[in-house]
Amino acid sequence: MSPELQKYWDSVRENPNDFTGWTYLLQYVEQENDIILAREAFEAFFATYPYCYGYWKKYADLEKRNDNMSEAEQVYERGLQSIPLSVDLWMHFISFYKSKYGQDPAAKEDIRRVYERAITAGGTEFRSDKLWDSYITWETEDKNLRQITLIYDRLLTVPTQLYSHHFENFKTHVTNNHPKEFLTLDEFMKLRAEVVKEIKAEKEATENSVLDGEEAAPGTAETPAVDDVPPGEEDPSPSPAPGETVNLLGLDQNEVQAIKDVSAFYQDDENEMQKVREKVIELREKVHRLTEEEVSKRWNYEEGIRRPYFHVKPLEKSQLKNWKEYLEWEIATGSHERTIILFERCMIACALYEDMWVMYAKFMEPHSLEGVRNIFQRAGRIHLPTKPNLHLQWSAFEEKHGNYEAALEILTHLENAVPGLTSVAVRTLGIYVSVREKFCTARVFWVKNF
């Protein structure tokens, strides 16, 4: 190890929370392009700062630059496991995956599976629009029209920043293609049957109105024949009889009739398909309106999020206030799934704020005890290993649910990180008292009953 590299390491080992010191270390190992030294530095960095998606990409790029494609893929996978909501990291991974496997025609399904993973993990994020657009563009390249419609059917239900843009693109998709090509067979047959029934009903209504002596609609009555024309304007060729087609190609009557039949068929088919298209758009427009309502409810909160990514710099008070109010509103009015997504987004931006982690844990407790443990472990072991209040609440949670050993272990971990805290000593004593009382109560019960 060079003296210069040793100095960078000494700096971050002395103060692991010195983010700038870490950036100097990572810049140095990148420039040296020594993959062994780089791996050691990046692994140590992510133990403290796993939410920095840009550095996951740098790490993967470094492996790729050294022709370690499998290792680069593993780096991306680990990064996405740490921050599955990172649309940017998903986009980088998809680009990498295409460059690695995209030339192989057999890889189409594998690439689609990666897109589906990305949509499942991050597709409900309010700013996930570019991920959806990328998926649709990729399917468009192979003209997978039905698959594109299925993607739109999911996308149009998701409140995203560019929801209106997606609906306009969907209408273009419908207008530019034949319904039989972009709809499932079941939906196509169902909508066409409805259209045929409506057209038949319209024709019957028109015929009945004529039989009843009603006047024809303007422009539908036949124009009366004109017997006379000004002198010198006579047409030397005989006029065709009403309904007769002028034959300029010398075709016999059967050939002329065949052309007329084919023309009428395609005209009727296009009329039917246009009505099917209108029904397709009408059905999705109802979904679009509901999504628009959901977007409008969240718009002001989303506009208030100025820093959705992780950074060690403190957030402005207005930003923290906006996150709390947004979360309170979502808890009160939103679905459980959307509330979880919002909390996870919040934890990326507010990873260094223990009250936000505690808020998340309290929300989760009625739903999943393991979920609460996961939240506390992420907060206490990675992001906030020295925050007393967080660890005291975590310990109290485990004690409440009878996990005394885990409760004591949490306090021991905090004592090692921040020695001499009176609150830790008091809580530790309280747990021992609780255990003793529980043991004594159980012993008395045993003696009396057995």
Secondary structure, DSSP 8 states (H G I E B T S, - for coil): --HHHHHHHHHHHH-TT-HHHHHHHHHHHHHHT-HHHHHHHHHHHHHH-TT-HHHHHHHHHHHHHTT-HHHHHHHHHHHHHH-TT-HHHHHHHHHHHHHHHTT-GGGHHHHHHHHHHHHHHHTTSTT-HHHHHHHHHHHHHTT-HHHHHHHHHHHTTS--TTHHHHHHHHHHHHHTS-HHHHS-HHHHHHHHHHHHHHHHHHHHHHHHHHHTT----TT-S---------TT---SS----TT----SS---HHHHHHHHHHHHHHHHHHHHHHHHHHHHHHHHHHHHHHHHHHHHHHHHHHHT-S--S--SS---HHHHHHHHHHHHHHHHHS-HHHHHHHHHHHHHHTTT-HHHHHHHHHHHTTT-HHHHHHHHHHIIIII-TT-HHHHHHHHHHHHHTT-HHHHHHHHHHHHHHSTT-HHHHHHHHHHHHHHHHHHHHHHHHHHHH-
